[in-house]
Amino acid sequence: MTLSSFQGIAVLGAVSAIALVVFAGRANIAGGERAASAPTTLLAAAASAPAATPTAPVSFYESNFERRPSPAALTALGRVVFSDTALSASGRMSCASCHDPAHAYGPTDGRAVRLGGVDGKTPGVRAVPSLRYQQDALPFTEHYMETDGNDSADQGPAGGRGWDGRASSAHEQAALPLLSPFEMANGTIDAAIARLRASPSATLFRATFGPHVLDDPALAWSGLLWALEVFQQSPEDFYPYSSKYDAFLRGKAALDAREQRGLALFDDPARGNCAVCHVSGIRHGAFPQFTDHGFVALGVPRNASVPANRDPAYRDLGLCGPLRTDLADRSEYCGLFKTPTLRNVAMRKVFFHNGAFHSLDDVVAFYAERDTRPSKFYPRDPSGRVVKYDDLPAAFAGNVNVEPPFGGAAGARPALSAGERADIVAFLRTLTDGWQAPAASAPRR
């Protein structure tokens, strides 16, 4: 699927959205992106959790605070509550626990899933995405219309937040982990605000919205989500465009020979073909996000280190469930996950929705050799046959993308050589924020 990058400005979601489903038997239970084998008491708590957004006020942005804070004040408050562990039932988890500012608001290590819940020991089922460069993510739609070229062509599902796009707004996404029994585990809005009232953030919260704001849980809840939402629109923190590649686009830096070769392969539709989803060029005057916000099925191998996968009946099918439930009957969506940004990808130690890979070299090799060397990535059955797409039921194998660099028969020459893959990795390393030009050499005397 070819999508250009979204150019509309939309607010960024704060933390990964949630909903728990025990896939065996296809029982749906509201909760977090957490293991289906959670204790029964947690499942019951998830099933009885309230809606993420309170019924009053009617419009999220119509909240009547005693003080109407400035964007700068909201940003400052959002920065504080983002890192406040007192807002969790365990007292040990904050938004920053999973989305670390020092790691481009992504995970700090190579664990496939994180631990949360009341005791801080309940595992998730998906890898933590970065929160950077999501500022132009529009609400999920099944029918995205291209703005470049043929704008009458339906490009299919796109948008939303999270691996399955089910959070339609930034404040909706920010709300869900606060309530999830598998993440911050407040359970109810009232409980979340009670913790906020007793937290180190309370003084600044009252100074921002007014001295009585924490007396009204619904009003305080809106203020909490608003602060998180506005904080994550901070350019300095969430879309600084400060990588070497950005300097290159500005004409302030040059790519070396390997990086140039990598960029050429990245953009070449017959070779790397990466830019078809990870848009790399300036469009409408905007620097690229390196995602088109679309969805694609890649057939990523099953990850045995995800605790939920100990149940052989459990399958994470992305758009069609189990965490997202509104598209469960759309078989053509099964196995599709949202295309993440590749900005700061070299900082990551865990890749894809299930954390199946731990290095960029292995990720690019998977793209190049998934079909030509499947035994390198997939297990064999008792008869010795390689089981491709072992984390996807056979009925949905037709959904898997086969565009370059995928394709080719087993044993055939891959679309990219080892050297070419290394060049692409070298280019991807130019996407890390915080690049500084080398200091000029002192003149010789």
Summary of the structure (lengths in Angstrom):
residues: 445
radius of gyration: 22.3
end to end distance: 58.3
largest distance: 78.1
contacts: 1499
relative contact order: 0.17
helix: 33%
strand: 8%
